[in-house]
Amino acid sequence: MDKNTHITQQLLLVAQLIEKVGDRVFAPFGLTIKTHQMLLLVSSGLDTTTALAERMNLTMAGVTQKTKVLEQKGFLQREANSQDLRIWNFHLTEKGTDAVAGVSNPFSRATELLLSDFSASEKDRIAEQLERISSHLLTINEDELNEFIFQITPQKRTGD
């Protein structure tokens, strides 16, 4: 196995394990990793579908689906933008604010456990490398990615 494949497989494994822990931490609050992230972003001032989609690297439809769920559960409230009625602005409800505050301590404790074997300098290096990886991945646009996947994926012949 080449080095790039090995690194990618390890990153996928780590992501799955962290997601598993995150799901257990966030589930008692009625949240997932993504919905929690969305609430944090709304609380920090990102309050439109477009802004959330860009920051979370989701499609507009994906953001719409998640915001509807959060609204139905009482975490978010939306209102039409006064300057452009096609735009919705999102705000945390009291329940949303309480959920963000409530999950903070259990999430902190979980991250301490996940990274307990690493020294402060190792954590700094891990953070630096992950930031470089995510910065690079964010430079790959959707069209480039689709074209690349098309090129490497075996295509069915017409008439098969």
ZADO-1210 file (C-alpha; in nm, 4 decimals, padded with zeros to 6 digits):
<atoms>
<atom x="00.0000" y="00.0000" z="00.0000" code="MET" pos="1"/>
<atom x="00.1405" y="00.3395" z="-00.0927" code="ASP" pos="2"/>
<atom x="00.1910" y="00.6169" z="00.1634" code="LYS" pos="3"/>
<atom x="-00.0960" y="00.8367" z="00.0350" code="ASN" pos="4"/>
<atom x="-00.3453" y="00.5508" z="00.0552" code="THR" pos="5"/>
<atom x="-00.2259" y="00.4585" z="00.4034" code="HIS" pos="6"/>
<atom x="-00.2586" y="00.8187" z="00.5284" code="ILE" pos="7"/>
<atom x="-00.6050" y="00.8541" z="00.3754" code="THR" pos="8"/>
<atom x="-00.7216" y="00.5255" z="00.5272" code="GLN" pos="9"/>
<atom x="-00.5936" y="00.6335" z="00.8690" code="GLN" pos="10"/>
<atom x="-00.7699" y="00.9703" z="00.8403" code="LEU" pos="11"/>
<atom x="-01.0956" y="00.7952" z="00.7472" code="LEU" pos="12"/>
<atom x="-01.0607" y="00.5569" z="01.0422" code="LEU" pos="13"/>
<atom x="-00.9892" y="00.8441" z="01.2820" code="VAL" pos="14"/>
<atom x="-01.2868" y="01.0384" z="01.1441" code="ALA" pos="15"/>
<atom x="-01.5151" y="00.7366" z="01.1967" code="GLN" pos="16"/>
<atom x="-01.3947" y="00.6849" z="01.5531" code="LEU" pos="17"/>
<atom x="-01.4327" y="01.0520" z="01.6411" code="ILE" pos="18"/>
<atom x="-01.7787" y="01.0572" z="01.4832" code="GLU" pos="19"/>
<atom x="-01.8773" y="00.7539" z="01.6912" code="LYS" pos="20"/>
<atom x="-01.7710" y="00.9309" z="02.0122" code="VAL" pos="21"/>
<atom x="-01.9333" y="01.2558" z="01.8957" code="GLY" pos="22"/>
<atom x="-02.2622" y="01.0822" z="01.8234" code="ASP" pos="23"/>
<atom x="-02.2679" y="00.9436" z="02.1767" code="ARG" pos="24"/>
<atom x="-02.1845" y="01.2833" z="02.3285" code="VAL" pos="25"/>
<atom x="-02.4358" y="01.4808" z="02.1209" code="PHE" pos="26"/>
<atom x="-02.7238" y="01.2272" z="02.1080" code="ALA" pos="27"/>
<atom x="-02.8566" y="01.2996" z="02.4617" code="PRO" pos="28"/>
<atom x="-02.9001" y="01.6622" z="02.3511" code="PHE" pos="29"/>
<atom x="-03.0873" y="01.5613" z="02.0337" code="GLY" pos="30"/>
<atom x="-02.7924" y="01.6608" z="01.8140" code="LEU" pos="31"/>
<atom x="-02.5349" y="01.5125" z="01.5796" code="THR" pos="32"/>
<atom x="-02.1837" y="01.6358" z="01.5095" code="ILE" pos="33"/>
<atom x="-02.3087" y="01.8319" z="01.2056" code="LYS" pos="34"/>
<atom x="-02.6148" y="01.9798" z="01.3757" code="THR" pos="35"/>
<atom x="-02.4043" y="02.0817" z="01.6751" code="HIS" pos="36"/>
<atom x="-02.1528" y="02.2462" z="01.4416" code="GLN" pos="37"/>
<atom x="-02.4393" y="02.4286" z="01.2714" code="MET" pos="38"/>
<atom x="-02.5712" y="02.5610" z="01.6030" code="LEU" pos="39"/>
<atom x="-02.2212" y="02.6817" z="01.6939" code="LEU" pos="40"/>
<atom x="-02.1885" y="02.8623" z="01.3626" code="LEU" pos="41"/>
<atom x="-02.5308" y="03.0259" z="01.3966" code="VAL" pos="42"/>
<atom x="-02.4414" y="03.1352" z="01.7496" code="SER" pos="43"/>
<atom x="-02.1212" y="03.2919" z="01.6118" code="SER" pos="44"/>
<atom x="-02.3128" y="03.4995" z="01.3569" code="GLY" pos="45"/>
<atom x="-02.3260" y="03.2836" z="01.0439" code="LEU" pos="46"/>
<atom x="-02.6992" y="03.2990" z="00.9961" code="ASP" pos="47"/>
<atom x="-02.7826" y="03.2297" z="00.6292" code="THR" pos="48"/>
<atom x="-02.8056" y="02.9075" z="00.4311" code="THR" pos="49"/>
<atom x="-02.5293" y="03.0264" z="00.1980" code="THR" pos="50"/>
<atom x="-02.2891" y="03.1147" z="00.4802" code="ALA" pos="51"/>
<atom x="-02.3526" y="02.7831" z="00.6564" code="LEU" pos="52"/>
<atom x="-02.3101" y="02.5826" z="00.3344" code="ALA" pos="53"/>
<atom x="-01.9770" y="02.7490" z="00.2585" code="GLU" pos="54"/>
<atom x="-01.8392" y="02.7110" z="00.6102" code="ARG" pos="55"/>
<atom x="-01.9582" y="02.3531" z="00.6595" code="MET" pos="56"/>
<atom x="-01.8723" y="02.2411" z="00.3062" code="ASN" pos="57"/>
<atom x="-02.2305" y="02.1258" z="00.2503" code="LEU" pos="58"/>
<atom x="-02.4729" y="02.1798" z="-00.0341" code="THR" pos="59"/>
<atom x="-02.7505" y="02.4331" z="00.0078" code="MET" pos="60"/>
<atom x="-02.9955" y="02.1403" z="00.0120" code="ALA" pos="61"/>
<atom x="-02.7951" y="01.9739" z="00.2900" code="GLY" pos="62"/>
<atom x="-02.8048" y="02.2890" z="00.5000" code="VAL" pos="63"/>
<atom x="-03.1771" y="02.3338" z="00.4321" code="THR" pos="64"/>
<atom x="-03.2462" y="01.9783" z="00.5447" code="GLN" pos="65"/>
<atom x="-03.0464" y="02.0174" z="00.8658" code="LYS" pos="66"/>
<atom x="-03.1902" y="02.3601" z="00.9509" code="THR" pos="67"/>
<atom x="-03.5433" y="02.2253" z="00.9032" code="LYS" pos="68"/>
<atom x="-03.4707" y="01.9415" z="01.1457" code="VAL" pos="69"/>
<atom x="-03.3196" y="02.1841" z="01.3967" code="LEU" pos="70"/>
<atom x="-03.6190" y="02.4133" z="01.3584" code="GLU" pos="71"/>
<atom x="-03.8657" y="02.1247" z="01.4062" code="GLN" pos="72"/>
<atom x="-03.6793" y="02.0190" z="01.7208" code="LYS" pos="73"/>
<atom x="-03.6974" y="02.3752" z="01.8535" code="GLY" pos="74"/>
<atom x="-03.3240" y="02.4577" z="01.8374" code="PHE" pos="75"/>
<atom x="-03.3425" y="02.7151" z="01.5589" code="LEU" pos="76"/>
<atom x="-03.5806" y="02.9832" z="01.4490" code="GLN" pos="77"/>
<atom x="-03.5773" y="03.1327" z="01.1017" code="ARG" pos="78"/>
<atom x="-03.7098" y="03.4569" z="00.9679" code="GLU" pos="79"/>
<atom x="-03.7113" y="03.6194" z="00.6272" code="ALA" pos="80"/>
<atom x="-03.4329" y="03.8659" z="00.5605" code="ASN" pos="81"/>
<atom x="-03.5739" y="04.2186" z="00.5571" code="SER" pos="82"/>
<atom x="-03.3647" y="04.3171" z="00.2535" code="GLN" pos="83"/>
<atom x="-03.4048" y="04.0014" z="00.0430" code="ASP" pos="84"/>
<atom x="-03.7097" y="03.7823" z="00.1023" code="LEU" pos="85"/>
<atom x="-03.5380" y="03.4874" z="-00.0713" code="ARG" pos="86"/>
<atom x="-03.2900" y="03.4679" z="00.2176" code="ILE" pos="87"/>
<atom x="-03.3626" y="03.3196" z="00.5576" code="TRP" pos="88"/>
<atom x="-03.1789" y="03.4293" z="00.8708" code="ASN" pos="89"/>
<atom x="-03.1399" y="03.1755" z="01.1502" code="PHE" pos="90"/>
<atom x="-03.1266" y="03.2418" z="01.5236" code="HIS" pos="91"/>
<atom x="-03.0830" y="03.0063" z="01.8166" code="LEU" pos="92"/>
<atom x="-03.3858" y="02.9567" z="02.0354" code="THR" pos="93"/>
<atom x="-03.3492" y="02.9291" z="02.4111" code="GLU" pos="94"/>
<atom x="-03.3445" y="02.5515" z="02.3671" code="LYS" pos="95"/>
<atom x="-03.0659" y="02.5869" z="02.1083" code="GLY" pos="96"/>
<atom x="-02.8634" y="02.8119" z="02.3358" code="THR" pos="97"/>
<atom x="-02.9107" y="02.5680" z="02.6249" code="ASP" pos="98"/>
<atom x="-02.8046" y="02.2718" z="02.4062" code="ALA" pos="99"/>
<atom x="-02.4852" y="02.4467" z="02.2925" code="VAL" pos="100"/>
<atom x="-02.4002" y="02.5336" z="02.6530" code="ALA" pos="101"/>
<atom x="-02.4997" y="02.1896" z="02.7850" code="GLY" pos="102"/>
<atom x="-02.2927" y="01.9896" z="02.5399" code="VAL" pos="103"/>
<atom x="-01.9804" y="02.1997" z="02.5974" code="SER" pos="104"/>
<atom x="-01.8548" y="02.0191" z="02.9100" code="ASN" pos="105"/>
<atom x="-01.9223" y="01.6594" z="02.7925" code="PRO" pos="106"/>
<atom x="-01.7636" y="01.7403" z="02.4555" code="PHE" pos="107"/>
<atom x="-01.4573" y="01.8893" z="02.6260" code="SER" pos="108"/>
<atom x="-01.4213" y="01.5824" z="02.8447" code="ARG" pos="109"/>
<atom x="-01.4557" y="01.3530" z="02.5406" code="ALA" pos="110"/>
<atom x="-01.1854" y="01.5405" z="02.3487" code="THR" pos="111"/>
<atom x="-00.9565" y="01.5209" z="02.6517" code="GLU" pos="112"/>
<atom x="-01.0013" y="01.1439" z="02.6546" code="LEU" pos="113"/>
<atom x="-00.9460" y="01.1145" z="02.2778" code="LEU" pos="114"/>
<atom x="-00.6186" y="01.3062" z="02.2929" code="LEU" pos="115"/>
<atom x="-00.4959" y="01.2058" z="02.6394" code="SER" pos="116"/>
<atom x="-00.1960" y="01.0093" z="02.5059" code="ASP" pos="117"/>
<atom x="-00.0489" y="01.3116" z="02.3279" code="PHE" pos="118"/>
<atom x="00.1796" y="01.5809" z="02.4671" code="SER" pos="119"/>
<atom x="00.1054" y="01.9498" z="02.4135" code="ALA" pos="120"/>
<atom x="00.3695" y="01.9725" z="02.1397" code="SER" pos="121"/>
<atom x="00.2298" y="01.6636" z="01.9649" code="GLU" pos="122"/>
<atom x="-00.1174" y="01.8167" z="01.9760" code="LYS" pos="123"/>
<atom x="00.0237" y="02.1353" z="01.8224" code="ASP" pos="124"/>
<atom x="00.1808" y="01.9364" z="01.5375" code="ARG" pos="125"/>
<atom x="-00.1371" y="01.7342" z="01.4801" code="ILE" pos="126"/>
<atom x="-00.3461" y="02.0521" z="01.4708" code="ALA" pos="127"/>
<atom x="-00.1019" y="02.2155" z="01.2274" code="GLU" pos="128"/>
<atom x="-00.1034" y="01.9169" z="00.9932" code="GLN" pos="129"/>
<atom x="-00.4819" y="01.8804" z="01.0021" code="LEU" pos="130"/>
<atom x="-00.5205" y="02.2509" z="00.9240" code="GLU" pos="131"/>
<atom x="-00.2872" y="02.2097" z="00.6247" code="ARG" pos="132"/>
<atom x="-00.4846" y="01.9079" z="00.5031" code="ILE" pos="133"/>
<atom x="-00.8218" y="02.0790" z="00.5378" code="SER" pos="134"/>
<atom x="-00.6931" y="02.4012" z="00.3769" code="SER" pos="135"/>
<atom x="-00.5668" y="02.2025" z="00.0796" code="HIS" pos="136"/>
<atom x="-00.8845" y="01.9974" z="00.0467" code="LEU" pos="137"/>
<atom x="-01.0955" y="02.3136" z="00.0527" code="LEU" pos="138"/>
<atom x="-00.9056" y="02.4437" z="-00.2517" code="THR" pos="139"/>
<atom x="-01.0304" y="02.1530" z="-00.4633" code="ILE" pos="140"/>
<atom x="-01.3518" y="02.2700" z="-00.6246" code="ASN" pos="141"/>
<atom x="-01.6486" y="02.0431" z="-00.6908" code="GLU" pos="142"/>
<atom x="-01.6010" y="02.0384" z="-01.0698" code="ASP" pos="143"/>
<atom x="-01.2351" y="01.9334" z="-01.0359" code="GLU" pos="144"/>
<atom x="-01.3311" y="01.6611" z="-00.7906" code="LEU" pos="145"/>
<atom x="-01.6123" y="01.5299" z="-01.0144" code="ASN" pos="146"/>
<atom x="-01.3818" y="01.5272" z="-01.3186" code="GLU" pos="147"/>
<atom x="-01.1104" y="01.3465" z="-01.1234" code="PHE" pos="148"/>
<atom x="-01.3544" y="01.0833" z="-00.9951" code="ILE" pos="149"/>
<atom x="-01.4942" y="01.0371" z="-01.3472" code="PHE" pos="150"/>
<atom x="-01.1399" y="00.9760" z="-01.4777" code="GLN" pos="151"/>
<atom x="-01.0472" y="00.7155" z="-01.2175" code="ILE" pos="152"/>
<atom x="-01.3797" y="00.5314" z="-01.2000" code="THR" pos="153"/>
<atom x="-01.4377" y="00.2488" z="-01.4480" code="PRO" pos="154"/>
<atom x="-01.7162" y="00.3579" z="-01.6825" code="GLN" pos="155"/>
<atom x="-01.9889" y="00.1303" z="-01.8126" code="LYS" pos="156"/>
<atom x="-01.9998" y="00.1022" z="-02.1865" code="ARG" pos="157"/>
<atom x="-02.3236" y="00.2051" z="-02.3471" code="THR" pos="158"/>
<atom x="-02.5349" y="-00.0914" z="-02.4483" code="GLY" pos="159"/>
<atom x="-02.4188" y="-00.3071" z="-02.1546" code="ASP" pos="160"/>
</atoms>
